[in-house]
Amino acid sequence: MSTATSRLYECTIDVEDPNGYHTGRYFPVILGNEFKGGRYRVLHKLGWGGFATVWLARDNLTCSNVAVKIINMNDSSQEFKVVLQCSSSLDHFELATPYMGLVFPVMGMDLRSRIDAQRGQRLPKQAALNVGYQVALGLDYLWKCGIAHGDLYSQNILYSAPAVSRISEDKIMPYLGKPVTGRVRMTDGQSPPPSMPPYLVRPASIRGDDMDVKIADLGNAFFHENPPSRLSTPWHVRAPESVYAQPLDRNVDMWSVGCLLFKIITGRTFMDSFLADRMDMIVGLKRVLGQPPLMWRDALESNVRNMLDSTPARDMGFYQYLELNYNQDDAKLLALDGYEDEEEFPIEEFEKLPPEFTETDLVSLTEILSGLLSYEPQGRGTPASLLRSLSRLIK
């Protein structure tokens, strides 16, 4: 439930912040709404983000189901330009200014949710390689369009759901379940204004296909010739050049793919997921990768530089680090950082997957991942080179 004394609105179920409608971030939508002259009719909700909501709609022209993402052009005009650059054939329509509707294929759950549901929180060998290959393939296409994703991590990788697009209208509700709605109310007890939707909708859960994934959410994408000054990707998967406030380019995507591959193969994040800020990341990067480029180090504020200089790097090669994470040997990983007191740092017991990658596989993966997960942006290769490397591992 959204509750905060400083907020005007709250909802009785866990959904997007209803105050986003009050400030204009979200366009109000209710079930049954029709868009583009009646072509698209809203059936259910699929999700939301910081500046958009996504809805399952019936395309009355093609008699299929589609995803309609409604964005605020004041916040997401870049996304609109990027989407058109990637695929001019994708349908879109205008709503009341400044809102726009973008039409996409229906997708299923995100990769993070699938990983969390797996034993050992990692994918089986062939599934991991398949996902990595498809992500590289999608990124290769984006790069050929002159676009970098800029926010590529597990929650922005979605499983395809082609079967859902073909389900007839009379069977879609039994398949997804009746929409769960929650009433919007004002925290002071007054009635919400007409501009506020009377209720919000909990998103449907769609598992999706087990084999096919696609890159989603181009809200932070950028054209190669116009990179941003900073990233909004979670700290633990943020490229080192962003952490060090260095100039950014499309190569931030290759770091992201490296983090993604490391996670789906080992069940562990390359950088500890509890790293919450820039200082944590600078220290964490040195522990794993060693000394940063001297120019980056010298540009740091003196207090950060002193912290960096006092932090020891782990005395181990990339292969050993990959192997320990793949074997999920938490005791040895903690001991590397001097945490050997099991009472102070208890190790959580969980069911582990038996190893599928051979020693030879891990050697090949070390070559791939150590290239991707490098301080040097220009040394990370391209999606095309990654595709060639992964194809040699896929049998």
Secondary structure as UniProt FT lines:
FT   TURN            5..6
FT   STRAND          9..11
FT   HELIX           19..22
FT   TURN            23..24
FT   TURN            31..32
FT   STRAND          34..35
FT   TURN            36..39
FT   STRAND          40..48
FT   STRAND          52..59
FT   TURN            60..63
FT   STRAND          64..72
FT   HELIX           73..86
FT   TURN            88..89
FT   STRAND          92..94
FT   TURN            97..98
FT   STRAND          99..104
FT   STRAND          107..110
FT   HELIX           111..116
FT   HELIX           119..121
FT   HELIX           125..144
FT   TURN            145..146
FT   STRAND          147..148
FT   HELIX           154..156
FT   STRAND          157..160
FT   HELIX           162..166
FT   HELIX           169..176
FT   STRAND          181..186
FT   TURN            187..188
FT   TURN            194..195
FT   STRAND          199..201
FT   STRAND          213..215
FT   TURN            219..220
FT   STRAND          222..223
FT   TURN            224..225
FT   HELIX           235..237
FT   HELIX           240..243
FT   TURN            244..245
FT   TURN            250..251
FT   HELIX           252..266
FT   TURN            273..274
FT   HELIX           278..289
FT   HELIX           294..298
FT   HELIX           302..309
FT   HELIX           318..326
FT   TURN            327..328
FT   HELIX           330..336
FT   TURN            337..338
FT   TURN            342..344
FT   HELIX           359..372
FT   HELIX           377..379
FT   HELIX           383..391
FT   TURN            392..393
//
